[in-house]
Amino acid sequence: MLSIKKIKFFFIIVLCLQLFYVYNNRSNFSYDVFKNSFSKNKTETYALSPEVIESKYFLTELNINTFNLSDNIKGNVYLYQRLIEFNYPKRFDQKSKFYFFLVEENNYLNCKLFKAGKYLKIGKC
């Protein structure tokens, strides 16, 4: 018969294997997020879409304090909310002449494009 020590050892091994399985396959733990959690501007890529991150880059680079959004962006609830929240203290203003457009948009009549990125364009209308 098996001794009590062997049974305990077997269950400890099974428990360790189960914990390893849950850690690797079931949890969404990312060591990168943990490692970069206190680094400046590192963890935003895990929480935000690239369009939103690119918008902040444009506003900072071009030193723009107010911006407006195209109708396509306003129609996308996620992008609309995130662009306004993430770019604070730069403000969304419907009277602003600086517009953000998605790259695939071609309906920016009477606008002079300042910069085009991978996901967004910014122009003055």
Backbone as CSV, one residue per row, in Angstrom:
resi,resn,N_x,N_y,N_z,CA_x,CA_y,CA_z,C_x,C_y,C_z
1,MET,0.805,-1.191,0.000,0.000,0.000,0.000,0.851,1.259,0.000
2,LEU,0.273,2.295,-0.516,0.980,3.564,-0.557,0.984,4.212,0.818
3,SER,2.092,4.814,1.095,2.167,5.497,2.386,1.531,6.873,2.295
4,ILE,1.230,7.454,3.395,0.617,8.785,3.478,1.550,9.840,2.878
5,LYS,2.848,9.699,3.087,3.809,10.667,2.547,3.792,10.666,1.028
6,LYS,3.671,9.491,0.422,3.643,9.405,-1.035,2.364,10.023,-1.594
7,ILE,1.267,9.830,-0.917,-0.001,10.408,-1.350,0.057,11.934,-1.248
8,LYS,0.587,12.455,-0.164,0.732,13.906,-0.004,1.646,14.482,-1.081
9,PHE,2.740,13.794,-1.348,3.681,14.251,-2.367,2.999,14.273,-3.742
10,PHE,2.225,13.253,-4.047,1.501,13.177,-5.308,0.526,14.359,-5.452
11,PHE,-0.220,14.662,-4.410,-1.174,15.761,-4.464,-0.490,17.124,-4.562
12,ILE,0.651,17.265,-3.955,1.406,18.518,-4.061,1.895,18.710,-5.500
13,ILE,2.360,17.643,-6.111,2.798,17.711,-7.514,1.611,18.068,-8.416
14,VAL,0.474,17.425,-8.211,-0.717,17.713,-9.008,-1.152,19.165,-8.799
15,LEU,-1.118,19.639,-7.577,-1.484,21.023,-7.278,-0.555,21.997,-7.991
16,CYS,0.738,21.736,-7.967,1.695,22.617,-8.648,1.461,22.626,-10.159
17,LEU,1.219,21.463,-10.730,0.940,21.392,-12.160,-0.348,22.145,-12.511
18,GLN,-1.352,22.017,-11.675,-2.615,22.714,-11.905,-2.432,24.233,-11.811
19,LEU,-1.682,24.697,-10.841,-1.408,26.135,-10.712,-0.630,26.653,-11.916
20,PHE,0.331,25.888,-12.369,1.099,26.270,-13.554,0.190,26.353,-14.779
21,TYR,-0.719,25.400,-14.932,-1.662,25.397,-16.047,-2.566,26.630,-16.009
22,VAL,-3.107,26.927,-14.849,-3.997,28.090,-14.716,-3.231,29.374,-14.993
23,TYR,-2.025,29.471,-14.483,-1.206,30.671,-14.696,-0.928,30.896,-16.176
24,ASN,-0.583,29.847,-16.895,-0.208,29.993,-18.310,-1.386,30.080,-19.264
25,ASN,-2.438,29.312,-19.023,-3.491,29.178,-20.025,-4.803,29.868,-19.686
26,ARG,-5.088,30.076,-18.449,-6.399,30.601,-18.084,-6.390,32.072,-17.681
27,SER,-5.309,32.528,-17.118,-5.276,33.931,-16.685,-4.745,34.794,-17.813
28,ASN,-5.076,36.045,-17.799,-4.580,36.985,-18.798,-3.413,37.789,-18.267
29,PHE,-2.694,37.207,-17.353,-1.553,37.892,-16.769,-0.478,38.088,-17.823
30,SER,0.056,39.285,-17.889,1.132,39.595,-18.825,2.299,40.179,-18.027
31,TYR,3.430,39.557,-18.163,4.603,40.030,-17.441,5.011,41.418,-17.927
32,ASP,4.806,41.718,-19.214,5.136,43.043,-19.747,4.370,44.153,-19.043
33,VAL,3.097,43.929,-18.803,2.289,44.928,-18.107,2.823,45.128,-16.691
34,PHE,3.135,44.054,-16.034,3.673,44.137,-14.675,5.015,44.858,-14.664
35,LYS,5.879,44.527,-15.603,7.221,45.106,-15.662,7.178,46.593,-15.987
36,ASN,6.280,47.000,-16.872,6.223,48.392,-17.317,5.134,49.209,-16.634
37,SER,4.592,48.726,-15.553,3.445,49.398,-14.944,3.762,50.799,-14.426
38,PHE,5.008,51.076,-14.115,5.345,52.403,-13.615,6.183,53.204,-14.610
39,SER,6.333,52.706,-15.819,7.055,53.437,-16.861,6.092,54.406,-17.548
40,LYS,6.611,55.545,-17.940,5.775,56.562,-18.556,5.354,56.120,-19.956
41,ASN,4.064,56.219,-20.233,3.467,55.938,-21.547,3.716,54.528,-22.070
42,LYS,3.956,53.576,-21.220,4.187,52.203,-21.686,2.924,51.361,-21.662
43,THR,2.097,51.530,-20.657,0.946,50.635,-20.508,-0.275,51.097,-21.296
44,GLU,-0.238,52.277,-21.889,-1.395,52.743,-22.652,-1.651,51.858,-23.865
45,THR,-0.632,51.214,-24.394,-0.822,50.348,-25.561,-1.642,49.110,-25.229
46,TYR,-1.712,48.747,-23.967,-2.507,47.594,-23.555,-3.972,47.948,-23.352
47,ALA,-4.263,49.222,-23.153,-5.623,49.622,-22.814,-6.332,50.396,-23.917
48,LEU,-5.586,50.998,-24.818,-6.188,51.887,-25.816,-5.881,51.432,-27.230
49,SER,-6.743,51.840,-28.144,-6.521,51.505,-29.555,-5.427,52.408,-30.125
50,PRO,-4.782,51.970,-31.190,-3.689,52.773,-31.760,-4.133,54.128,-32.298
51,GLU,-5.388,54.244,-32.724,-5.879,55.540,-33.203,-5.835,56.587,-32.097
52,VAL,-6.217,56.178,-30.911,-6.264,57.107,-29.781,-4.850,57.542,-29.389
53,ILE,-3.936,56.610,-29.374,-2.547,56.928,-29.025,-1.941,57.853,-30.073
54,GLU,-2.239,57.589,-31.341,-1.711,58.428,-32.419,-2.267,59.855,-32.341
55,SER,-3.515,60.006,-31.908,-4.099,61.346,-31.793,-3.342,62.201,-30.785
56,LYS,-2.962,61.611,-29.673,-2.212,62.365,-28.662,-0.848,62.778,-29.212
57,TYR,-0.233,61.889,-29.973,1.053,62.208,-30.589,0.913,63.410,-31.525
58,PHE,-0.129,63.437,-32.357,-0.345,64.552,-33.280,-0.573,65.863,-32.532
59,LEU,-1.438,65.825,-31.534,-1.754,67.051,-30.795,-0.519,67.612,-30.090
60,THR,0.292,66.739,-29.557,1.500,67.186,-28.863,2.526,67.722,-29.856
61,GLU,2.722,67.005,-30.937,3.723,67.402,-31.926,3.375,68.720,-32.600
62,LEU,2.095,68.909,-32.929,1.669,70.122,-33.624,1.261,71.248,-32.674
63,ASN,1.319,70.980,-31.375,0.980,71.962,-30.335,-0.428,72.531,-30.544
64,ILE,-1.391,71.633,-30.647,-2.796,72.004,-30.844,-3.535,71.801,-29.528
65,ASN,-4.296,72.803,-29.103,-4.994,72.713,-27.814,-6.457,72.322,-27.932
66,THR,-7.089,72.584,-29.065,-8.480,72.182,-29.276,-8.564,71.413,-30.590
67,PHE,-9.493,70.495,-30.651,-9.644,69.681,-31.850,-11.104,69.319,-32.043
68,ASN,-11.445,68.934,-33.257,-12.779,68.471,-33.601,-12.634,67.104,-34.252
69,LEU,-13.712,66.383,-34.360,-13.684,65.025,-34.895,-14.598,64.921,-36.105
70,SER,-14.218,64.076,-37.037,-15.049,63.857,-38.223,-16.325,63.126,-37.824
71,ASP,-17.291,63.123,-38.723,-18.562,62.453,-38.441,-18.393,60.952,-38.259
72,ASN,-17.462,60.349,-38.998,-17.218,58.906,-38.831,-16.688,58.577,-37.444
73,ILE,-15.814,59.410,-36.942,-15.279,59.181,-35.593,-16.362,59.436,-34.551
74,LYS,-17.158,60.477,-34.755,-18.246,60.755,-33.813,-19.263,59.618,-33.787
75,GLY,-19.413,58.920,-34.896,-20.342,57.798,-34.965,-19.836,56.550,-34.261
76,ASN,-18.539,56.466,-34.037,-17.945,55.334,-33.331,-17.840,55.711,-31.852
77,VAL,-18.702,55.166,-31.038,-18.799,55.564,-29.622,-17.482,55.346,-28.893
78,TYR,-16.816,54.224,-29.141,-15.545,53.939,-28.466,-14.504,55.004,-28.801
79,LEU,-14.269,55.242,-30.085,-13.253,56.224,-30.476,-13.610,57.628,-29.999
80,TYR,-14.858,57.983,-30.117,-15.301,59.308,-29.694,-14.980,59.559,-28.219
81,GLN,-15.355,58.621,-27.388,-15.124,58.783,-25.952,-13.637,58.753,-25.609
82,ARG,-12.920,57.783,-26.149,-11.504,57.635,-25.804,-10.663,58.801,-26.307
83,LEU,-10.956,59.298,-27.493,-10.189,60.437,-28.012,-10.348,61.663,-27.123
84,ILE,-11.538,61.891,-26.649,-11.773,63.045,-25.789,-11.128,62.848,-24.423
85,GLU,-11.285,61.673,-23.840,-10.743,61.418,-22.501,-9.223,61.378,-22.484
86,PHE,-8.633,60.661,-23.423,-7.187,60.442,-23.387,-6.398,61.704,-23.704
87,ASN,-6.961,62.580,-24.508,-6.220,63.774,-24.909,-6.361,64.942,-23.944
88,TYR,-7.114,64.778,-22.874,-7.241,65.839,-21.879,-5.853,66.157,-21.341
89,PRO,-5.449,67.381,-21.212,-6.166,68.645,-21.156,-6.409,69.293,-22.520
90,LYS,-5.954,68.678,-23.612,-6.352,69.169,-24.933,-7.850,68.929,-25.043
91,ARG,-8.573,69.865,-25.568,-10.034,69.801,-25.483,-10.711,69.592,-26.837
92,PHE,-11.789,68.832,-26.772,-12.677,68.681,-27.914,-13.548,69.922,-27.986
93,ASP,-13.580,70.556,-29.161,-14.379,71.768,-29.353,-15.003,71.698,-30.742
94,GLN,-16.318,71.762,-30.806,-16.994,71.659,-32.100,-16.699,72.854,-33.006
95,LYS,-16.193,73.931,-32.450,-15.859,75.113,-33.244,-14.396,75.127,-33.675
96,SER,-13.625,74.130,-33.250,-12.212,74.068,-33.599,-12.045,73.829,-35.095
97,LYS,-10.990,74.381,-35.654,-10.711,74.221,-37.078,-9.865,72.977,-37.352
98,PHE,-9.313,72.369,-36.310,-8.457,71.188,-36.471,-9.305,69.926,-36.329
99,TYR,-9.348,69.132,-37.381,-10.189,67.936,-37.426,-9.330,66.680,-37.497
100,PHE,-9.783,65.667,-36.776,-9.213,64.331,-36.929,-10.086,63.541,-37.886
101,PHE,-9.457,62.821,-38.806,-10.136,61.928,-39.737,-9.483,60.558,-39.650
102,LEU,-10.259,59.516,-39.887,-9.683,58.190,-40.031,-8.943,58.131,-41.363
103,VAL,-7.939,57.299,-41.471,-7.133,57.222,-42.690,-7.982,56.863,-43.902
104,GLU,-8.965,55.995,-43.720,-9.773,55.557,-44.857,-10.817,56.587,-45.294
105,GLU,-10.970,57.663,-44.545,-11.946,58.708,-44.908,-11.398,59.587,-46.027
106,ASN,-12.262,59.904,-46.967,-11.886,60.799,-48.062,-12.803,62.009,-48.158
107,ASN,-13.659,62.212,-47.190,-14.647,63.289,-47.250,-14.232,64.499,-46.423
108,TYR,-12.995,64.927,-46.567,-12.534,66.102,-45.836,-12.395,67.281,-46.805
109,LEU,-13.536,67.736,-47.296,-13.569,68.844,-48.249,-13.126,70.141,-47.579
110,ASN,-12.445,70.965,-48.329,-11.976,72.276,-47.858,-11.059,72.174,-46.646
111,CYS,-10.356,71.091,-46.519,-9.432,70.921,-45.399,-8.008,70.770,-45.918
112,LYS,-7.098,71.424,-45.241,-5.680,71.292,-45.563,-5.098,70.269,-44.587
113,LEU,-4.623,69.160,-45.126,-4.068,68.116,-44.261,-2.706,68.536,-43.727
114,PHE,-2.544,68.414,-42.415,-1.266,68.711,-41.778,-0.394,67.471,-41.690
115,LYS,-1.002,66.401,-41.263,-0.218,65.198,-41.001,-1.101,63.984,-41.171
116,ALA,-0.521,62.958,-41.741,-1.219,61.678,-41.866,-0.355,60.618,-41.205
117,GLY,-0.999,59.795,-40.427,-0.303,58.718,-39.757,-0.785,57.382,-40.266
118,LYS,-0.540,56.380,-39.492,-0.942,55.027,-39.859,-2.451,54.827,-39.689
119,TYR,-3.062,55.554,-38.726,-4.473,55.344,-38.404,-5.329,56.601,-38.567
120,LEU,-4.729,57.778,-38.384,-5.480,59.034,-38.411,-4.816,60.061,-39.314
121,LYS,-5.616,61.045,-39.695,-5.124,62.246,-40.384,-5.628,63.430,-39.580
122,ILE,-4.865,64.511,-39.609,-5.323,65.738,-38.963,-5.210,66.858,-39.988
123,GLY,-6.257,67.654,-40.046,-6.280,68.743,-40.998,-6.945,69.978,-40.420
124,LYS,-6.745,71.089,-41.109,-7.362,72.355,-40.695,-8.430,72.699,-41.712
125,CYS,-9.664,72.876,-41.238,-10.788,73.154,-42.121,-11.357,74.535,-41.847
